[in-house]
Amino acid sequence: MVKLSLEEQKLSRIGSRVSLKAKRVDLNLTLEKASKLIGISKYSLYNYEHHRTSPSIEIAEKIAKAYHVELDNIKFAPDDTEVVSSKKMK
């Protein structure tokens, strides 16, 4: 088994992380619909998407479940690697 350095691990994930907004748009969800699926207000979700606030681990897990994606594949901070959505942002 080959052990990757931290930098190699980060590079191997490039292209595999998606921002909250990009994932929501890819799923054709409005802020309102997505927030209802997650169980939070649309204002909270908007703030998470724009990095004004950060979700708790419990909320982050709910987001991952609602978006059908692994928690590690969601970009929660502005300096994380981001996959740009193929669809127009709403």
Order of alpha helices (4+ residues) and beta strands (2+ residues): alpha-beta-alpha-alpha-alpha-alpha-beta
